[in-house]
Amino acid sequence: MNTQLQDVRRLEAEFADAMNRMYAVGNGLARMRASLEMEQGSPAPAPTPAVASDVPAAPVAPVASGAPAAPVAAMTPVPAASATPLPRVEPVPSWWQREGAVTKVLALAGAVVTLIGIALLLALAMQQGWFVPELRVTLGVLLAVGLVIAGHVVRSRETSRGRSSAAPVAIAATGYAAGYLDVVAVTTVYGWVPRTAGLTIGAVVAVSGLLLARRWDRQLLAALTVLGATFLAPVVAEGFGDAVSLFVVVLSAAALLAKGDRGWPMLALARTVPAAGSIFLGIVFSAGDGSPSKVAIIAAGTLTLLALVGAVSAGRFDSHDLVGSATVAGSAITLLIAFGAHGETLRTTGFGLVAAAFAVALAITSRPPVGPVPTPLAATTGGVSGVAALLAVMSGAPERWVVTGILITALGYAAAAVTTRSRVTLWVATGTAVVASIAYLGHPTAYFSIGSAEQHDAVTALLDSLLAGGVAALGAWGVDVVRGIPARLRRSTRIAALIAGLTTSAVGVVSLGLIFGERLGYTQTGFVAGHALATVLWMLTSAWLLLRGLKAQAHRDLALRLGLGLAAVSVVKLFLFDLATLDGVWRVAAFIVTGLLLLASGTAYAKALERTRPPTAAA
């Protein structure tokens, strides 16, 4: 009996093991099927529940002799983990396989080629005398009207079928550009209508095409119309000149009125950059003939104003706009070149007006209700103002006062930065201050020897030193009051301002010595006296910094370092320069006074340091 019971238990264990093996095989087949279906891209059906292969056999409870055998424990089936198919990566199609790409390329190429052909036909017909002028113009008008009508027909058919492509856009743009070229021809070549009337008709044609672009909401139509007419107007007019410059400006104005550059950066570039290039070429050709045109100034000024208005409009629409800054910079450069091609009076006046106009524009656009505009546009506006101001000074100031004018310009922008507390104005002031510093370096370098100092203009050196010191002081003040300047930059600016102040003070003292020496007939004595006094002045400044460092808790470390550094510089100047340059009583006086100041500074510093210590530490 016991033998039979053992056999039953053995069979139950073998049966459970066999079941586990069968479930393991089922799980393996399910995983293989899911993998194959995922590779073929078809969804995998839900897997059949199965028991994991590592499920142990159910134990059989021991039974007493004569008792019935305990049933095999029910095997709980464990569902296999469903395999999540990975997303299928679709291959990236080539550019010509993308929807509408081929149509767009062909439409653009067709528009460009057709416009060039029309322009060449008009020019060749005039050169060869084909047809009568009236017939040429009539055929051109019919072709332009036909292209515009064809564009509308193609678009209506595409809209009815639920499609949209670049074909009708290119066709209509070609028609409007061709019509504008016809207007250019009848105005500049045939002279049938006065220039004012021709510009008015051209504006009507351009506005109608650009309003259609706005109605269709297609930037491509507007850009093609403007680019085609701008680039091919010189071909029809057989050269660059005042008429072409005015026509491209009218076209730019029409484009601005149509959209205002809001959200259409490609149109902003199309209406500004080629027009600026056309005006520039007109300036070059007219200047080469020896008669620079004043009409180019009007055209460039109008284009600059349009670019600025469009950039402000786009900046209010998009705070990260960069295209507006580029268009303003390009048109402003053309305006400066237009003024630069003329004589000194008009050139200097023009530069000054541009500087003032852009300074006012910066002030208006930096705050509500117009601004604030994007920072790149504000920086471009201020930069143009600074560059124009410097050009005005260098163009119109007498040679003796050029550096003085540059320093006055830098001083004005530094004062504006302090008043407005604008970071952009502070950047402009920094740029002009750098230029002014470079220009000012001619004064200190002239005072290294008595020979060059005698030939130098001490009066302008003294005046420029006062102005340069003011620029340094206002610059440091501006960095302190303008928000958002890092602390490290503030500290560096204070150090630079101190160095500039020491340099300008030394130049100013030596200049005073030279002025009095020349009046008294002792130029060399005035030179050496000025240098000796400059060394003493530096030592006095060093002592002041050391004592101030003990009182100013916020800037104690900086003041102490600057004071010790300045004392070291004074001693180095005393031994390396004064000892070799000064002679007689001035050398003795410089050494004695400097030494006494060093001793006095050390004693005063020790007493001041003792007073600043706590009583317990002093005890």
Secondary structure, DSSP 8 states (H G I E B T S, - for coil): -HHHHHHHHHHHHHHHHHHHHHHHHHHHHHHHHHHHHHHHT-----------TT----------TTS---------------------------GGGSTTHHHHHHHHHHHHHHHHHHHHHHHHHHHHT-S-HHHHHHHHHHHHHHHHHHHHHHHHHHHHTT---SHHHHHHHHHHHHHHHHHHIIIIIS--S-HHHHHHHHHHHHHHHHHHHHHHT-HHHHHHHHHHHHHHHHHHHTS-SHHHHHHHHHHHHHHHHHHTTSS-HHHHHHHHHHHHHHHHHHHHHHHHTT---SHHHHHHHHHHHHHHHHHHHHHHH-TT--HHHHHHHHHHHHHHHHHHTS-HHHHHHHHHHHHHHHHHHHHHHTSTTT----HHHHHHHHHHHHHHHHHHHHHHS-GGGHHHHHHHHHHHHHHHHHHH--HHHHHHHHHHHHHHHHHHTHHHHHTSSHHHHHHS-HHHHHHHHHHHHHHHHHHHHHHHHSTT--HHHHHHHHHHHHHHHHHHHHHHHHHHHHHHHHHHT-HHHHHHHHHHHHHHHHHHHHHHHHHHHHH-STTHHHHHHHHHHHHHHHHHHIIIIIHHH--HHHHHHHHHHHHHHHHHHHHHHHHHHHHHS-HHHH-
